[in-house]
């Protein structure tokens, strides 16, 4: 099982471009496989939408939260590393124009030398959709079309796609990605709908270990995959699981790593709150607890 880590950048002046580079180099040096990068375009002081990963539906961040665009962060970090991979965890794909995003991602595929994976989701906040001028109601159908359209644009010499939300004909998008077929598209989300989308359209699934009974939750994923003639152990399906950590407790990390391995997770993405000061020491503790050093 690969061990990776989620990073948060842009939420303070000290977590700037220089910090991104130092953080990425440290993560690579400690043996983590991937740096996972979250995304939201804008935040709001209050939400009517229910956040799916807290008991009361309230987001667990402050109203003044800041965050850099993950595509730019991946580009900057790739220039400072050699083997570290990058994953959007996750990009709310349906809030962006499909073809423009296809061009940005194929460019990132080239500039990272194939070390980028596109994690996508449909989001949960209608407030964010409204601010970006995109309909929230049919976001699931829109996401399906966007995923299909990206692959068409990446693979067809004269690309044509006709859908309700995306339509183009004889579109030429060059150069093609250096990764055959384009970067892997990993479907994020813990709902049954997200799992079905991963089974139908995904190169993998990226869930969140926020459920009290993770084994039952992953059992549901396995059943959905089997219904689509796929399996969690398939070589062509990347099974990722994100683990939020309220603190850096080596015993907790060691225990969760063992459980994840027993559940046949391909890649466990640890998401700790790593302080800016002495971040390298904190990352070292995490790496040792996870069995990397």
N, C-alpha and C positions, 0 to 999 in steps of 0.2 A: 504494500500500500504506500502510495506517495503521500508525503506530508507537505502542505502548502500553508500560506498565511495571507490574511486579508490586511490591507493597509489603507489608512485614511489620510488624505492630504488636502491642504488648503483650508483647514479649519482654524488655523492660527498663522500669524506671520512667520513663525519659526518653521512651520511645516511647508517650506517653499520648494523651489526647484532643486536647490542644493540638498535639501533634506531628502527629497525623492531619490536622488542619485545615491546618496549615502545609505539610505534605507535599503534600496534594491541591491546594492553591492554586498551589504551585510547579510541580507536574506539569502542571496546566492551563495555566499561563502559558507554559510551554516548548513547548506544542503537542502533547503526548501525547494520544491519543484516549481511552484507557481506563486506569483503575487496577484491576488484577487483584488479588483478595484470596484468599489460601489459607484452608483450613479443616481443622481437626481439633478434636474436642471434648476429647479427653484424649490424653496421651502416656504412654509407659511406659519404664522404665530399660532393658529388653531386650525383644526381639521374637523369637518363633519364625517369624512371617510374614516372607516375603522382600519387601524393598522393591524395586520394579521398576526403579529408576533409578540403581542403583549396581552395580558389577561383582560385589561380594561379597554383595549382598542386604541390607546393613546400612544403616539410615537415616543420612543425612549431617547430623544435628543432634544436639545434646546432650540428655541425659535430663531436664534441667530447662527445656526449651523452653516458652515461653508464647506464647499468641496470642489475640487478641480474636476474638469472633464476627464473621464478615465482614458479616453483614446489618446489625449495629449500626454497624460501621465505615463502610459505604456510606451509611447514613443520616446519620451525623455529617459525613462529607466532602461529601455532597450539599448540605448547608446552607451550606457555605463556598465552593461553586463554582457555575458557571452552565452550562458546556458539557461538563465532564468526565463520561465514562460510567464505569460500574462493572460488574465482572464477578466472580462467585465462581469461583475457579480452583483446585480445584472444591469445591462443596458435596457432601458425601456424603449425598445426599438420602435414601437408604434407612435412615438412622439416626434419622430424624425422622418424626413422624406426618404423613401425607400432607395431610390437610385443614388441619391447623394450619399447615403450611408454605405451603400455598396461600394462606391468609389473610395470613401474614407477607409473602410475596412480592408479593401484589397491593397491600398497604399500602405497601411499599417502592416499587412502581411509581408510586403516587400521590405519595409524598413526595420522590421523585427527579425527578418530572415526566417519567417515561418514560425515564430514563437508566440503567436497570438491566438487566443480562442475567444469566440464571441458568445458570451453568456447573455441570453435575452429573456425578457419577461414582459408581461402586459401591464404591470403596475397595479396599484391599489387606490391611488388618490385621484378622485375626479377633479379636485382643485388644480392639480398640476396639469392635467389634460386641458382644462378650461383655459388656463393661462397661456398654453401653447396653441390654442385654437384647434384642438383635435377632439373629435367625438369620443366620449368615454364609453358609451353604451355598447358598441360593437367592437371593443378593443380585441377580443379573442379572435374573431374572424379576421380582423385587420392584421393581427400578428401572424396568423397562418399564411395570409397572402404575402406579407413582407418577407417571411422566411423563404417561401417558394420563389419570390421575385429576385431576391439576392442571389440565389443559386443559379437562376436563369441568366442573370446579368454576368455572373462570374464565368459561366461555362459556354454560352452560345456566342458565336461570332456575330450573328445578327439576332439580337435578343428580342423576343416577343413574349409578352405576358398580358393576359386580359383577366382582370378581376374587378370586383366592385370598388376596391380602394386603390389598387395599383393597376395601371394599364400603360403599356408602351409597345411600340412595334418597330422592328428593324433598328433597335438601338445598339450602337457600337460602343462598348466600354473596354478600353485597353489602357494599360497592359492587363492581361489576365493575372490572377493571383499566382504566386509561386507555389503555394500549397495546392495540390491537385484538387479541383472542385471547390476551392476556397477554404478559408479557415473553418475549423469545426464550429458548428452552431450548437451550443449547450442550452437546453431549456431550463430556466429557473422557475421555481414555484412549488408550493406544497399542496396545492389544491388538486382534486382529481382531474380537473380540466387541464392543468399544467402537466400532470403525469401522462395523460392521454396525448397531449401535444408532443411530449418527449418521445413517446412510443411511435407516433406517426411520422414526425418530422425531424426529430432531434438526432444529433450525433452523440448525445448524452443528456444527463439530467443533473441539475444542481439544486439540492434541497437544503433545508435549514434544520438543524437539530434543536428544535424548540419544543418538540412534542414529548410529553411524559413517557409515552410508550413508543420509542423509536423503532423497535422491532416490528410492531404491528403496522406502523406507518410505512415502513419499507416493504412490508409484506403486501400492502395495497399496491405499491409501485410494481412489485414483481408480478402480481396478478394482471395488472393492466398491460405490462410488457408482454406477458405470455399470451394474452388475448390478441396481440398484434404480431404473434410469431417472433417475439424478441425475448431476450433474457438478460438479467442483470450481469451475468458472467460472459456475455458476448464480447468478443474482442473489439467489435466495431461499435460498442456502446460504452461511453465513459460515465461511470457512476461516481458522482462527486457529492460530498456532504459537508456543509458548512457548520462549524461549531462555535456559537457565541460564548465568550468567556468573560465573566464579570470581573475577574481578577486573574493574576498569574499564580496559580496553585499547581505546582509540579505533580502532586499526587493525583489531582483531578485530571490533569492532562494525560498522564500516564494511563490512568484507568480508562478514559474515553478513547484513547488511541487503541487500546486492546479490544474494547467493545466494537469499535468501527472495523477493525481488522477481521473480527469474528463474523461481522455482518457482510463481509466481502466487498466493502467499499473500495473503489479504485483510488480515490484521492480524498483525503480529509483536509479541509481548509479551516485552519484555526483562526478565530477572529477575536483576538484579545485587545484590550485597551492598552496599547503600548505608549508610555509617556515619551515626550520628545527628549527630555534629559536622560542621558545614559541609556538610550533606546537599544544600543548594541548589547549591553549587559542583559537587559530584559529579554531580548530576542535569543540570547545565548541560553538563558534559563529555560525558555520555551523549547528550544531545539533539543536540549539535553533531555528534558522530560518526555519529549516526543520520540526519543530514540535516535536522533540524527547525529549526535556527537557523543 
